Amino acid sequence: MTCTDFLSKLTDYFDGQIGAELMVEVKHHIAECHHCHVVLDTTKQTIEVYRDNEIYEFSPELQNRIHTAIMTKCRAIAK
């Protein structure tokens, strides 16, 4: 399984629409590929936040860092 294969099955994974054989491949890929493991973990956390309707308060420092990072990316794209 490649990273592209994994990403194309991500929605099915969360919906429980993956067969047992494919699930074994996905789990093996996740164990071997740090990037896809991070994608899976981050996606799980995002779903949990929205599912629980939790509100997270960020410190002003973190808010500024996030804002600066977003604006830097936007400026780079706009060039």
Distance bins in CASP14 RR format, pairs under 12 A and 6 or more apart:
PFRMAT RR
TARGET T0000
AUTHOR 0000-0000-0000
RMODE 2
METHOD distances of the structure
MODEL  1
1 7 0 0 0 0 0 1 0 0 0 0 0
1 8 0 0 0 0 1 0 0 0 0 0 0
1 9 0 0 0 0 1 0 0 0 0 0 0
1 10 0 0 0 0 0 1 0 0 0 0 0
1 13 0 0 0 0 0 1 0 0 0 0 0
1 18 0 0 0 0 0 1 0 0 0 0 0
1 21 0 0 0 0 0 1 0 0 0 0 0
1 22 0 0 0 0 1 0 0 0 0 0 0
1 23 0 0 0 0 0 1 0 0 0 0 0
1 24 0 0 0 0 1 0 0 0 0 0 0
1 25 1 0 1 0 0 0 0 0 0 0 0
1 26 1 0 0 1 0 0 0 0 0 0 0
1 27 0 0 0 0 1 0 0 0 0 0 0
1 28 1 0 0 1 0 0 0 0 0 0 0
1 29 1 0 1 0 0 0 0 0 0 0 0
1 30 0 0 0 0 1 0 0 0 0 0 0
1 31 0 0 0 0 0 1 0 0 0 0 0
1 32 0 0 0 0 1 0 0 0 0 0 0
1 33 0 0 0 0 1 0 0 0 0 0 0
1 36 0 0 0 0 1 0 0 0 0 0 0
2 8 0 0 0 0 1 0 0 0 0 0 0
2 9 0 0 0 0 0 1 0 0 0 0 0
2 25 0 0 0 0 0 1 0 0 0 0 0
2 26 0 0 0 0 0 1 0 0 0 0 0
2 29 0 0 0 0 1 0 0 0 0 0 0
2 32 0 0 0 0 0 1 0 0 0 0 0
2 33 0 0 0 0 1 0 0 0 0 0 0
2 35 0 0 0 0 0 1 0 0 0 0 0
2 36 0 0 0 0 1 0 0 0 0 0 0
3 9 0 0 0 0 0 1 0 0 0 0 0
3 10 0 0 0 0 0 1 0 0 0 0 0
3 26 0 0 0 0 0 1 0 0 0 0 0
3 29 1 0 0 1 0 0 0 0 0 0 0
3 30 0 0 0 0 0 1 0 0 0 0 0
3 32 0 0 0 0 0 1 0 0 0 0 0
3 33 1 0 0 1 0 0 0 0 0 0 0
3 34 0 0 0 0 0 1 0 0 0 0 0
3 35 1 0 0 1 0 0 0 0 0 0 0
3 36 1 0 1 0 0 0 0 0 0 0 0
3 37 0 0 0 0 0 1 0 0 0 0 0
3 38 0 0 0 0 0 1 0 0 0 0 0
3 39 0 0 0 0 1 0 0 0 0 0 0
3 40 0 0 0 0 0 1 0 0 0 0 0
4 10 0 0 0 0 0 1 0 0 0 0 0
4 29 0 0 0 0 0 1 0 0 0 0 0
4 33 0 0 0 0 0 1 0 0 0 0 0
4 35 0 0 0 0 0 1 0 0 0 0 0
4 36 0 0 0 0 0 1 0 0 0 0 0
4 39 0 0 0 0 0 1 0 0 0 0 0
5 12 0 0 0 0 0 1 0 0 0 0 0
5 13 0 0 0 0 0 1 0 0 0 0 0
5 18 0 0 0 0 0 1 0 0 0 0 0
5 22 0 0 0 0 1 0 0 0 0 0 0
5 25 0 0 0 0 1 0 0 0 0 0 0
5 26 0 0 0 0 1 0 0 0 0 0 0
5 28 0 0 0 0 0 1 0 0 0 0 0
5 29 1 0 0 1 0 0 0 0 0 0 0
5 30 0 0 0 0 0 1 0 0 0 0 0
5 33 0 0 0 0 0 1 0 0 0 0 0
5 36 0 0 0 0 1 0 0 0 0 0 0
6 12 0 0 0 0 0 1 0 0 0 0 0
6 13 0 0 0 0 1 0 0 0 0 0 0
6 18 0 0 0 0 0 1 0 0 0 0 0
6 22 0 0 0 0 0 1 0 0 0 0 0
6 23 0 0 0 0 0 1 0 0 0 0 0
6 25 0 0 0 0 1 0 0 0 0 0 0
6 26 1 0 0 1 0 0 0 0 0 0 0
6 27 0 0 0 0 0 1 0 0 0 0 0
6 28 0 0 0 0 0 1 0 0 0 0 0
6 29 1 0 1 0 0 0 0 0 0 0 0
6 30 1 0 0 1 0 0 0 0 0 0 0
6 31 0 0 0 0 0 1 0 0 0 0 0
6 32 0 0 0 0 0 1 0 0 0 0 0
6 33 1 0 0 1 0 0 0 0 0 0 0
6 35 0 0 0 0 1 0 0 0 0 0 0
6 36 1 0 1 0 0 0 0 0 0 0 0
6 37 0 0 0 0 1 0 0 0 0 0 0
6 38 0 0 0 0 0 1 0 0 0 0 0
6 39 1 0 0 1 0 0 0 0 0 0 0
6 40 0 0 0 0 1 0 0 0 0 0 0
6 43 0 0 0 0 0 1 0 0 0 0 0
7 13 0 0 0 0 0 1 0 0 0 0 0
7 26 0 0 0 0 0 1 0 0 0 0 0
7 29 0 0 0 0 0 1 0 0 0 0 0
7 30 0 0 0 0 0 1 0 0 0 0 0
7 33 0 0 0 0 0 1 0 0 0 0 0
7 35 0 0 0 0 0 1 0 0 0 0 0
7 36 1 0 0 1 0 0 0 0 0 0 0
7 39 1 0 0 1 0 0 0 0 0 0 0
7 40 0 0 0 0 1 0 0 0 0 0 0
7 43 0 0 0 0 0 1 0 0 0 0 0
8 18 0 0 0 0 0 1 0 0 0 0 0
8 22 0 0 0 0 0 1 0 0 0 0 0
8 26 0 0 0 0 0 1 0 0 0 0 0
8 29 0 0 0 0 0 1 0 0 0 0 0
8 36 0 0 0 0 0 1 0 0 0 0 0
9 15 0 0 0 0 0 1 0 0 0 0 0
9 16 0 0 0 0 0 1 0 0 0 0 0
9 17 0 0 0 0 1 0 0 0 0 0 0
9 18 1 0 0 1 0 0 0 0 0 0 0
9 19 0 0 0 0 1 0 0 0 0 0 0
9 22 1 0 0 1 0 0 0 0 0 0 0
9 23 0 0 0 0 1 0 0 0 0 0 0
9 25 0 0 0 0 1 0 0 0 0 0 0
9 26 1 0 0 1 0 0 0 0 0 0 0
9 27 0 0 0 0 0 1 0 0 0 0 0
9 29 0 0 0 0 1 0 0 0 0 0 0
9 30 0 0 0 0 0 1 0 0 0 0 0
9 36 0 0 0 0 0 1 0 0 0 0 0
9 39 0 0 0 0 0 1 0 0 0 0 0
9 40 0 0 0 0 0 1 0 0 0 0 0
10 16 0 0 0 0 0 1 0 0 0 0 0
10 17 0 0 0 0 0 1 0 0 0 0 0
10 18 0 0 0 0 1 0 0 0 0 0 0
10 26 0 0 0 0 1 0 0 0 0 0 0
10 29 0 0 0 0 0 1 0 0 0 0 0
10 30 0 0 0 0 0 1 0 0 0 0 0
10 36 0 0 0 0 1 0 0 0 0 0 0
10 39 1 0 0 1 0 0 0 0 0 0 0
10 40 1 0 0 1 0 0 0 0 0 0 0
10 41 0 0 0 0 0 1 0 0 0 0 0
10 42 0 0 0 0 0 1 0 0 0 0 0
10 43 1 0 0 1 0 0 0 0 0 0 0
10 44 0 0 0 0 0 1 0 0 0 0 0
10 46 0 0 0 0 0 1 0 0 0 0 0
10 47 0 0 0 0 0 1 0 0 0 0 0
11 17 0 0 0 0 1 0 0 0 0 0 0
11 18 0 0 0 0 1 0 0 0 0 0 0
11 40 0 0 0 0 0 1 0 0 0 0 0
11 43 0 0 0 0 1 0 0 0 0 0 0
11 47 0 0 0 0 0 1 0 0 0 0 0
12 18 1 0 1 0 0 0 0 0 0 0 0
12 19 0 0 0 0 1 0 0 0 0 0 0
12 22 0 0 0 0 1 0 0 0 0 0 0
12 23 0 0 0 0 1 0 0 0 0 0 0
12 26 0 0 0 0 1 0 0 0 0 0 0
13 19 0 0 0 0 0 1 0 0 0 0 0
13 22 0 0 0 0 1 0 0 0 0 0 0
13 23 1 0 0 1 0 0 0 0 0 0 0
13 25 0 0 0 0 0 1 0 0 0 0 0
13 26 1 0 0 1 0 0 0 0 0 0 0
13 27 0 0 0 0 1 0 0 0 0 0 0
13 29 0 0 0 0 0 1 0 0 0 0 0
13 30 0 0 0 0 1 0 0 0 0 0 0
13 36 0 0 0 0 0 1 0 0 0 0 0
13 39 0 0 0 0 0 1 0 0 0 0 0
13 40 1 0 0 1 0 0 0 0 0 0 0
13 43 0 0 0 0 1 0 0 0 0 0 0
13 44 0 0 0 0 1 0 0 0 0 0 0
13 47 0 0 0 0 0 1 0 0 0 0 0
14 26 0 0 0 0 0 1 0 0 0 0 0
14 39 0 0 0 0 0 1 0 0 0 0 0
14 40 0 0 0 0 1 0 0 0 0 0 0
14 43 1 0 0 1 0 0 0 0 0 0 0
14 44 1 0 0 1 0 0 0 0 0 0 0
14 46 0 0 0 0 0 1 0 0 0 0 0
14 47 1 0 0 1 0 0 0 0 0 0 0
14 48 0 0 0 0 0 1 0 0 0 0 0
14 51 0 0 0 0 0 1 0 0 0 0 0
15 47 0 0 0 0 0 1 0 0 0 0 0
16 22 0 0 0 0 0 1 0 0 0 0 0
16 23 0 0 0 0 1 0 0 0 0 0 0
16 26 0 0 0 0 0 1 0 0 0 0 0
17 23 0 0 0 0 0 1 0 0 0 0 0
17 26 0 0 0 0 0 1 0 0 0 0 0
18 24 0 0 0 0 1 0 0 0 0 0 0
18 25 0 0 0 0 1 0 0 0 0 0 0
18 26 1 0 0 1 0 0 0 0 0 0 0
18 27 0 0 0 0 0 1 0 0 0 0 0
19 25 0 0 0 0 1 0 0 0 0 0 0
19 26 0 0 0 0 1 0 0 0 0 0 0
19 27 0 0 0 0 0 1 0 0 0 0 0
20 26 0 0 0 0 0 1 0 0 0 0 0
20 27 0 0 0 0 0 1 0 0 0 0 0
21 27 0 0 0 0 0 1 0 0 0 0 0
21 28 0 0 0 0 0 1 0 0 0 0 0
22 28 0 0 0 0 0 1 0 0 0 0 0
22 29 0 0 0 0 0 1 0 0 0 0 0
23 29 0 0 0 0 0 1 0 0 0 0 0
23 30 0 0 0 0 0 1 0 0 0 0 0
24 30 0 0 0 0 0 1 0 0 0 0 0
24 31 0 0 0 0 0 1 0 0 0 0 0
25 31 0 0 0 0 0 1 0 0 0 0 0
25 32 0 0 0 0 0 1 0 0 0 0 0
25 33 0 0 0 0 0 1 0 0 0 0 0
25 36 0 0 0 0 0 1 0 0 0 0 0
26 32 0 0 0 0 0 1 0 0 0 0 0
26 33 0 0 0 0 0 1 0 0 0 0 0
26 36 0 0 0 0 1 0 0 0 0 0 0
26 37 0 0 0 0 0 1 0 0 0 0 0
26 39 0 0 0 0 0 1 0 0 0 0 0
26 40 0 0 0 0 1 0 0 0 0 0 0
27 33 0 0 0 0 0 1 0 0 0 0 0
27 36 0 0 0 0 0 1 0 0 0 0 0
27 37 0 0 0 0 0 1 0 0 0 0 0
27 40 0 0 0 0 0 1 0 0 0 0 0
28 36 0 0 0 0 0 1 0 0 0 0 0
28 37 0 0 0 0 0 1 0 0 0 0 0
29 35 0 0 0 0 0 1 0 0 0 0 0
29 36 1 0 0 1 0 0 0 0 0 0 0
29 37 0 0 0 0 1 0 0 0 0 0 0
29 39 0 0 0 0 0 1 0 0 0 0 0
29 40 0 0 0 0 1 0 0 0 0 0 0
30 36 1 0 1 0 0 0 0 0 0 0 0
30 37 1 0 1 0 0 0 0 0 0 0 0
30 38 0 0 0 0 1 0 0 0 0 0 0
30 39 0 0 0 0 1 0 0 0 0 0 0
30 40 1 0 1 0 0 0 0 0 0 0 0
30 41 0 0 0 0 1 0 0 0 0 0 0
30 43 0 0 0 0 0 1 0 0 0 0 0
30 44 0 0 0 0 0 1 0 0 0 0 0
31 37 1 0 0 1 0 0 0 0 0 0 0
31 40 0 0 0 0 0 1 0 0 0 0 0
33 39 0 0 0 0 1 0 0 0 0 0 0
33 40 0 0 0 0 1 0 0 0 0 0 0
34 40 0 0 0 0 0 1 0 0 0 0 0
34 41 0 0 0 0 0 1 0 0 0 0 0
35 41 0 0 0 0 0 1 0 0 0 0 0
35 42 0 0 0 0 0 1 0 0 0 0 0
36 42 0 0 0 0 0 1 0 0 0 0 0
36 43 0 0 0 0 0 1 0 0 0 0 0
37 43 0 0 0 0 0 1 0 0 0 0 0
37 44 0 0 0 0 0 1 0 0 0 0 0
38 44 0 0 0 0 0 1 0 0 0 0 0
38 45 0 0 0 0 0 1 0 0 0 0 0
39 45 0 0 0 0 0 1 0 0 0 0 0
39 46 0 0 0 0 0 1 0 0 0 0 0
40 46 0 0 0 0 0 1 0 0 0 0 0
40 47 0 0 0 0 0 1 0 0 0 0 0
41 47 0 0 0 0 0 1 0 0 0 0 0
41 48 0 0 0 0 0 1 0 0 0 0 0
42 48 0 0 0 0 0 1 0 0 0 0 0
42 49 0 0 0 0 0 1 0 0 0 0 0
43 49 0 0 0 0 0 1 0 0 0 0 0
43 50 0 0 0 0 0 1 0 0 0 0 0
44 50 0 0 0 0 0 1 0 0 0 0 0
44 51 0 0 0 0 0 1 0 0 0 0 0
45 51 0 0 0 0 0 1 0 0 0 0 0
45 52 0 0 0 0 0 1 0 0 0 0 0
45 54 0 0 0 0 0 1 0 0 0 0 0
45 56 0 0 0 0 0 1 0 0 0 0 0
46 52 0 0 0 0 0 1 0 0 0 0 0
46 54 0 0 0 0 0 1 0 0 0 0 0
46 56 0 0 0 0 0 1 0 0 0 0 0
47 53 0 0 0 0 0 1 0 0 0 0 0
47 54 0 0 0 0 0 1 0 0 0 0 0
48 54 0 0 0 0 1 0 0 0 0 0 0
48 56 0 0 0 0 0 1 0 0 0 0 0
49 55 0 0 0 0 1 0 0 0 0 0 0
49 56 1 0 0 1 0 0 0 0 0 0 0
50 56 0 0 0 0 0 1 0 0 0 0 0
56 62 0 0 0 0 1 0 0 0 0 0 0
56 63 0 0 0 0 0 1 0 0 0 0 0
56 66 0 0 0 0 0 1 0 0 0 0 0
57 63 0 0 0 0 1 0 0 0 0 0 0
58 64 0 0 0 0 1 0 0 0 0 0 0
58 65 0 0 0 0 1 0 0 0 0 0 0
58 66 1 0 0 1 0 0 0 0 0 0 0
58 67 0 0 0 0 0 1 0 0 0 0 0
59 65 0 0 0 0 1 0 0 0 0 0 0
59 66 0 0 0 0 0 1 0 0 0 0 0
60 66 0 0 0 0 0 1 0 0 0 0 0
60 67 0 0 0 0 0 1 0 0 0 0 0
61 67 0 0 0 0 0 1 0 0 0 0 0
61 68 0 0 0 0 0 1 0 0 0 0 0
62 68 0 0 0 0 0 1 0 0 0 0 0
62 69 0 0 0 0 0 1 0 0 0 0 0
63 69 0 0 0 0 0 1 0 0 0 0 0
63 70 0 0 0 0 0 1 0 0 0 0 0
64 70 0 0 0 0 0 1 0 0 0 0 0
64 71 0 0 0 0 0 1 0 0 0 0 0
65 71 0 0 0 0 0 1 0 0 0 0 0
65 72 0 0 0 0 0 1 0 0 0 0 0
66 72 0 0 0 0 0 1 0 0 0 0 0
66 73 0 0 0 0 0 1 0 0 0 0 0
67 73 0 0 0 0 0 1 0 0 0 0 0
67 74 0 0 0 0 0 1 0 0 0 0 0
68 74 0 0 0 0 0 1 0 0 0 0 0
68 75 0 0 0 0 0 1 0 0 0 0 0
69 75 0 0 0 0 0 1 0 0 0 0 0
69 76 0 0 0 0 0 1 0 0 0 0 0
70 76 0 0 0 0 0 1 0 0 0 0 0
70 77 0 0 0 0 0 1 0 0 0 0 0
71 77 0 0 0 0 0 1 0 0 0 0 0
71 78 0 0 0 0 0 1 0 0 0 0 0
72 78 0 0 0 0 0 1 0 0 0 0 0
72 79 0 0 0 0 0 1 0 0 0 0 0
73 79 0 0 0 0 0 1 0 0 0 0 0
END
